[in-house]
Amino acid sequence: MVSILDIIGPVMVGPSSSHTAGACRIGRFARSLVAGEPESARIELHGSFARTGAGHGTDRAIAGGLLGFAPDDERLRESLVLAERAGLTLSFANAKLRGNHHPNTARLTVRGGGHQVVVTGSSVGAGRILITGIDGFPVEVTGAFPTLVFIAQDVPGIIAAVSSSLARQGDNIATMKVSRHHKGGEAIHVYELDQPASPQAMEAIRAIPAVSMIRSIPRVS
């Protein structure tokens, strides 16, 4: 089904919804996964992002997203300069990522608050994104919902414990996906919610011994 967004595109700073709006949202998503303000980021551009991204402002869009700017923020045009002023160190490189990736894909290695996260995301058209990797785990996140992301030891009962913590606060799960490298190791959980997880639910989940990292990510507008 074709929506009006597919026809006229999102509200944004141009020139390209894929290279600008989508790229900005990938940066915003990655920003939400670090603790505090990003301090440095290595951005690897794949496919069309690598070939034509410079001309379309992909570098400025990702930088702006890492700074927290929305796709329609006029500051995107000066985001590389603003990143330097903010103490955000950026490096860009063209890369051929392994696997079957969308042509408009970037891998961001972002550090902040003593933490590092690696995010692989694609701009799939009309400003929409699909996050396909977080810290080496395969995921499928659109950013269209408030999202709860956490890493936990793969032990029986972890899903029930987290679901109960959310349910007690009235936080409803829209979609859920769990990915692990092997049985008994670490697994990444991605829960798309109808509303952001409540502080009480976050506190309860953080207290579960198996949980090692948790982030509440707002809808990526």
C-alpha positions as CSV (number, residue, x, y, z in Angstrom):
1,M,0.0,0.0,0.0
2,V,1.4,3.4,-1.0
3,S,1.0,6.2,1.5
4,I,1.0,9.9,1.0
5,L,4.5,9.9,2.6
6,D,5.8,7.7,-0.2
7,I,4.5,10.3,-2.7
8,I,5.5,13.6,-1.3
9,G,8.2,12.5,1.2
10,P,8.9,13.6,4.8
11,V,9.3,17.1,6.1
12,M,13.0,17.6,6.0
13,V,16.1,19.5,5.0
14,G,16.9,18.3,1.5
15,P,18.0,17.2,-0.9
16,S,17.1,13.5,-0.5
17,S,14.8,11.7,1.8
18,S,17.0,8.6,1.7
19,H,20.3,10.3,2.0
20,T,19.2,13.0,4.4
21,A,16.1,12.3,6.4
22,G,16.7,8.5,6.7
23,A,20.4,9.1,7.4
24,C,19.5,11.6,10.1
25,R,17.2,9.1,11.8
26,I,19.9,6.4,11.8
27,G,22.1,8.9,13.7
28,R,19.3,9.7,16.1
29,F,18.7,6.0,16.9
30,A,22.4,5.4,17.5
31,R,22.5,8.5,19.8
32,S,19.7,7.0,22.0
33,L,21.8,3.8,22.6
34,V,24.8,5.5,24.3
35,A,24.7,6.8,27.8
36,G,24.7,10.6,27.6
37,E,26.0,12.7,24.8
38,P,28.0,11.0,22.1
39,E,31.7,11.8,22.3
40,S,33.0,10.1,19.2
41,A,31.7,8.2,16.2
42,R,33.1,6.2,13.3
43,I,30.7,6.2,10.4
44,E,31.2,3.6,7.7
45,L,29.1,4.3,4.5
46,H,28.0,1.4,2.3
47,G,26.7,1.2,-1.2
48,S,24.9,4.3,-2.5
49,F,25.7,6.1,0.8
50,A,29.4,5.6,-0.1
51,R,29.1,6.5,-3.7
52,T,26.9,9.6,-3.6
53,G,26.5,10.4,0.1
54,A,28.9,13.3,0.1
55,G,26.9,15.1,-2.6
56,H,23.6,14.4,-0.9
57,G,24.7,15.5,2.6
58,T,24.6,12.1,4.2
59,D,27.6,12.9,6.4
60,R,25.9,16.1,7.7
61,A,22.6,14.2,8.2
62,I,24.2,11.5,10.3
63,A,26.2,14.0,12.3
64,G,23.0,16.0,12.9
65,G,21.2,12.9,14.1
66,L,24.0,12.1,16.5
67,L,23.6,15.6,17.8
68,G,19.9,15.0,18.3
69,F,18.6,17.1,15.4
70,A,15.4,16.1,13.6
71,P,15.4,15.7,9.8
72,D,13.7,19.1,9.3
73,D,16.2,21.0,11.6
74,E,18.0,23.7,9.6
75,R,21.1,23.1,11.7
76,L,21.7,19.9,9.7
77,R,23.4,22.1,7.1
78,E,26.1,23.1,9.6
79,S,26.1,19.9,11.7
80,L,29.7,19.0,11.0
81,V,30.9,22.3,12.3
82,L,28.4,22.1,15.2
83,A,29.6,18.6,16.1
84,E,33.2,19.9,16.3
85,R,32.1,22.7,18.6
86,A,30.2,20.2,20.8
87,G,33.3,18.1,21.2
88,L,31.9,15.2,19.1
89,T,34.8,13.6,17.1
90,L,33.6,12.1,13.8
91,S,35.4,10.0,11.2
92,F,33.9,8.8,8.0
93,A,35.0,6.0,5.7
94,N,33.5,4.1,2.7
95,A,33.1,0.4,3.4
96,K,31.7,-2.7,1.7
97,L,29.7,-4.3,4.6
98,R,29.4,-8.1,4.6
99,G,26.0,-9.6,4.0
100,N,23.0,-8.6,2.1
101,H,22.6,-4.9,2.9
102,H,20.3,-2.2,1.4
103,P,22.3,0.2,-0.8
104,N,21.7,3.0,1.6
105,T,23.4,1.6,4.7
106,A,25.7,2.9,7.4
107,R,27.4,1.3,10.3
108,L,28.0,3.6,13.3
109,T,30.4,2.9,16.1
110,V,29.5,5.5,18.8
111,R,31.1,6.1,22.1
112,G,29.7,8.1,25.0
113,G,29.3,8.1,28.7
114,G,31.9,5.3,29.0
115,H,29.9,3.0,26.7
116,Q,30.3,2.0,23.0
117,V,27.5,0.8,20.7
118,V,27.7,-0.4,17.1
119,V,24.6,0.2,15.0
120,T,23.9,-0.8,11.4
121,G,21.0,0.9,9.8
122,S,19.5,1.4,6.3
123,S,17.5,4.2,4.9
124,V,14.8,2.4,3.0
125,G,12.9,5.3,1.3
126,A,10.7,8.2,2.1
127,G,12.8,8.9,5.2
128,R,12.1,5.5,6.8
129,I,14.8,3.4,8.4
130,L,15.5,-0.2,9.3
131,I,18.0,-0.9,12.0
132,T,19.5,-4.3,11.2
133,G,22.3,-4.7,13.7
134,I,23.1,-3.7,17.3
135,D,26.4,-4.7,18.7
136,G,26.8,-7.6,16.3
137,F,23.2,-9.0,17.0
138,P,20.8,-9.1,14.0
139,V,17.7,-7.0,14.7
140,E,14.8,-5.4,12.8
141,V,13.8,-2.1,14.2
142,T,12.0,0.6,12.3
143,G,12.1,3.4,14.9
144,A,8.4,3.9,14.3
145,F,7.5,2.9,17.9
146,P,9.0,3.7,21.3
147,T,11.5,0.8,21.7
148,L,13.0,-1.0,24.6
149,V,16.4,-2.6,23.9
150,F,18.2,-4.7,26.4
151,I,20.9,-7.3,26.5
152,A,20.5,-10.2,28.9
153,Q,21.9,-13.6,29.7
154,D,19.9,-16.3,27.8
155,V,18.2,-17.9,30.8
156,P,14.7,-19.4,31.2
157,G,12.1,-16.9,32.4
158,I,13.7,-13.7,31.2
159,I,11.0,-12.8,28.7
160,A,8.3,-13.6,31.3
161,A,10.0,-11.4,33.9
162,V,10.4,-8.5,31.6
163,S,6.9,-8.8,30.2
164,S,5.5,-8.9,33.7
165,S,7.4,-5.8,34.7
166,L,5.9,-3.9,31.7
167,A,2.4,-5.3,32.3
168,R,2.4,-4.2,35.9
169,Q,2.8,-0.6,34.7
170,G,0.3,-0.9,31.8
171,D,3.1,-0.7,29.2
172,N,1.8,-2.7,26.2
173,I,4.1,-4.6,23.8
174,A,3.4,-4.1,20.1
175,T,6.2,-6.4,18.8
176,M,9.0,-8.4,20.3
177,K,12.1,-10.1,18.9
178,V,15.0,-11.9,20.6
179,S,18.3,-12.7,18.9
180,R,21.2,-14.7,20.4
181,H,24.5,-16.1,19.1
182,H,24.2,-19.3,21.0
183,K,22.2,-21.0,23.8
184,G,23.0,-19.8,27.2
185,G,25.0,-16.8,26.0
186,E,24.0,-13.2,25.7
187,A,20.8,-12.3,23.8
188,I,19.4,-9.0,22.6
189,H,15.8,-8.2,23.2
190,V,13.9,-5.6,21.2
191,Y,10.4,-4.7,22.3
192,E,8.4,-2.1,20.3
193,L,5.9,-0.6,22.7
194,D,2.7,1.4,22.3
195,Q,4.2,4.1,24.6
196,P,7.6,4.6,26.1
197,A,8.5,2.3,29.0
198,S,7.6,3.8,32.3
199,P,10.4,4.7,34.8
200,Q,9.0,2.1,37.1
201,A,9.2,-0.7,34.5
202,M,12.7,0.4,33.5
203,E,13.8,0.2,37.2
204,A,12.3,-3.2,37.6
205,I,13.9,-4.6,34.4
206,R,17.2,-3.1,35.3
207,A,17.1,-4.9,38.6
208,I,16.8,-8.4,36.9
209,P,20.2,-10.1,37.5
210,A,20.4,-11.4,33.9
211,V,20.0,-7.9,32.3
212,S,23.4,-6.2,31.6
213,M,22.3,-3.3,29.5
214,I,19.0,-1.5,28.9
215,R,17.9,1.5,26.9
216,S,14.5,3.1,26.3
217,I,14.5,4.6,22.8
218,P,11.9,7.2,21.9
219,R,10.1,7.0,18.5
220,V,12.6,8.2,15.9
221,S,10.8,11.2,14.3
